[in-house]
Amino acid sequence: MHATKAALWDLDGTLVDSAEFHWRAWRDVMAEEGLPVTHEQFVQSFGMRNDLILSGWLGNNADPERTRRLSEEKESRFRALVRAHGIEPLPGVRAWVERLHGEGWLHAIATSAPRANLEALSDAMGMRQFFGAGIAAEDVTHGKPDPEVFLLAASRLGAEPGRSIVVEDAPSGIEAGRRAGMRTVGVSLLHTLPNADVYVGTMTDLPPDIFTRLLKEPRSATDRRAGG
C-alpha cells in the first residue's frame, strides 16, 4: 500500500474546460424561467454548488423544490451539450495522464460535480480507462476546501496521503489538498495559486520530473514556481 503513487485530479478547469457548456445550460434554463442571468453573473458563481448559485439568483427564500428542479434541468442540459459537441482535455493533460500511468501512478478524479457529469466528461475525453476511482458530489458530506474528497479518492486507490499529489485549478481545491496532507500542483491561467507546491499556467509547462520530485523532496525544498 505504501508503494502506491496516486495523482488526484480535479475535473472542471483542470482536466477539461467546460465553462462554456455550463454557461449555455444556465443561460437557457434561467431564460425559460423568466429570470435571465448575465455572463458576468455566471462567472461570479462558477465553481459554486448549484444550491448556492440559485439562492443568489432566486433569493434566500427560494422554494427548495424549484431550486432542485432548475438544478437538475441545468445539469441535464449540460450533459446533453457535452454529448452533442464532445470535449477535449486541456493542453498537456492527456500526455501527463498517459505518462504517469506508464510510470505506475494510479489516477482518480475528485470533483464537486454530480457523478453523472463526471461520467459524461470522462467518456467524452476518451480517458475513462486511466482513472481507477471517481469521487463526485454524492460521495462526500463536505465540499472543498474540506479534504474529504481527496482523502476518499486516495483511499479508493489504496494510496497514503503522503504518496498522493493533487492537481487543481482553484484555491479551494489547493487548500483541500494541503489539509489532506498531500502535495499540490496548481494549474491555472486565471490566478497564480501561490499556496500550491508548484503552479503553472498549463500542464505543458511542468518539468518532466515534477511529480517524482514532489514525492521525494520536503515541502520547503520544492520551488513554488515549476520553472523557477
WONOR-V138285 format. One record per run of one state. SS is the DSSP state (H for helix, E for strand, C for the rest). FROM is the first residue (numbers start at 1). TO is the last residue. If there is no record, write none. Layout:
ss;from;to
SS;FROM;TO
SS;FROM;TO
This chain:
ss;from;to
C;1;4
E;5;9
C;10;11
E;12;12
C;13;15
E;16;16
C;17;18
H;19;32
C;33;38
H;39;45
C;46;49
H;50;58
C;59;63
H;64;85
C;86;88
E;89;89
C;90;92
H;93;102
C;103;104
E;105;110
C;111;114
H;115;125
C;126;127
H;128;130
E;131;135
C;136;136
H;137;139
C;140;147
H;148;157
C;158;160
H;161;163
E;164;168
C;169;170
H;171;179
C;180;182
E;183;187
C;188;197
E;198;200
C;201;202
H;203;205
C;206;209
H;210;216
C;217;218
H;219;221
C;222;224
E;225;225
C;226;228
